[in-house]
Amino acid sequence: MIEDCAHTTLAYWKGKHAGTWGHIGVFSFQQGKHLPTGDGGMMVTDDPAIDEKLYGEWAFGESPKWFTLNFRMNELTAAVGLAQLQRVRGYIETYNACQRHLDKAIEGCRWLRPRTVPADAVPSAYVWTCFWEGDKHGLDLERFKKIAQEKKVPLRIGFIGKVAYLWDCFQSATDPDHPARKVFKRHPLFPGPKYREGDCPVAEEMMPRLINTNPMLPSEDDGRLLAERLHEVVLEMERG
């Protein structure tokens, strides 16, 4: 099992850090992640055989064990990462505090449903999310967007808009009648039939309802201010 830990630095589940549950944990150091170095990443494993294989992927000497693509961080990037390690716990605690303020801003709201965090989980705030259910209470989404803009609350509605398998790049790869299919006709990743709308109805229902904003702010005061503005949006919507 390979764990995608791009957004989970210092996140735990039942006392174990993300990345230590599977065979390999993969962390991202891209500039927008928790521990940014500009780019690059890290793989962790406690399996000696996998460790040897991964080491052989990048540690080219006079005679490599096998040929492969060789992408790796340079020493300067690694030095940035080591410096960030001294700071990361402090600013993730700030991000988590900002996220708690945002959660409190919609507390009791019937038409913005918060994300549930299980009791056994210790999250690392990355994207604050809730779900729009205003249409079930006679509220207008466009009015919500307008008020949020007026109150200077930067909200993204719908996140990536729709589930990935409905993107044209996947549709073209799996549709035998699509003009681009000839490019992928022998590709082992796309052997099956076309993905169709309705294949994952829960995901398709939820994706357009996702509302998110950035809790990764410089200080808790910034998070508190953003939360106050978000609460004003909720109150304005309910005033009608």
C-alpha positions, -999 to +999 in steps of 0.1 A: +000+000+000+013+034-010+001+063+011-004+097-005+007+120+024+010+152+004-011+171+029-006+152+061+027+163+078+022+158+116-012+142+110-020+110+130-045+083+129-049+062+161-015+074+173+004+065+141+018+092+118+004+093+083+028+075+060+036+047+085+005+026+079+013+014+044+044+000+028+055+034+015+045+069+026+050+097+000+053+133+012+053+165-010+075+195-004+060+216-032+057+253-023+021+251-012+024+221+011+030+219+049+068+216+046+077+236+015+112+235+000+101+249-034+096+214-048+105+178-043+093+152-019+102+123+004+094+086+005+095+067+038+094+029+044+103+004+071+106-025+046+144-032+039+136-046+004+116-016-007+143+007+009+170-009-013+148-006-044+141+031-037+177+038-030+187+022-063+162+045-081+182+077-073+217+068-059+235+066-092+272+057-088+297+043-112+275+013-118+238+016-110+218-015-101+191-007-127+183+021-152+154+043-144+142+079-145+163+099-119+145+128-103+158+140-070+162+170-048+195+188-048+215+196-017+203+232-015+167+222-015+174+196+012+190+223+033+158+244+031+138+213+042+161+207+072+156+244+083+118+240+078+118+210+102+127+233+130+095+254+123+069+231+109+053+220+142+047+257+152+031+268+120+009+237+116-004+244+151-013+279+139-030+264+108-050+241+130-061+270+152-072+289+122-092+259+110-109+256+144-120+293+142-135+286+108-153+256+121-168+276+149-179+303+124-205+279+109-214+262+141-251+256+142-257+266+106-282+243+091-271+247+055-233+246+057-223+211+069-188+209+084-163+182+076-163+155+103-130+147+120-130+113+138-120+112+174-090+090+166-076+115+140-051+144+146-054+165+114-030+190+098-050+219+084-045+223+047-078+232+031-108+242+053-140+226+038-177+225+044-206+214+022-233+236+007-268+225+015-285+258+011-307+247-018-324+223+006-333+253+027-345+277+000-312+296-002-295+308-034-259+299-040-252+329-062-264+352-034-240+334-010-211+339-034-219+376-038-221+382+000-189+363+006-172+385-020-185+416-004-173+405+030-139+396+016-141+359+023-122+341-004-142+309-010-139+284-037-171+267-047-170+232-061-132+227-056-122+209-089-158+211-102-164+175-110-150+140-103-118+133-121-131+105-143-154+129-160-126+152-171-120+152-208-085+137-205-099+105-189-129+104-211-107+106-242-085+079-228-113+054-221-138+062-249-131+039-279-148+063-302-129+094-290-104+108-316-076+108-291-082+071-282-056+060-307-029+076-285-039+054-256-051+022-273-022+002-261-018+020-227-022-005-198-036+021-175-067+026-198-078-008-210-114-007-200-147+009-211-155+046-207-163+060-173-198+073-173-217+099-153-234+082-124-206+057-118-199+072-084-231+091-075-221+101-040-189+117-052-207+134-081-233+148-057-207+161-032-180+176-055-201+207-067-211+213-031-176+216-016-168+250-003-133+257+008-108+283+018-072+285+030-066+281+068-028+282+063-025+318+075+004+336+090-012+340+125-041+328+145-054+364+145-057+362+107-077+330+111-099+346+137-106+376+114-114+354+084-138+334+106-156+365+118-161+375+082-174+341+073-198+342+103-211+376+090-218+359+056-239+333+074-258+359+093-265+380+062-278+350+043-301+341+071-315+376+073-329+370+039 
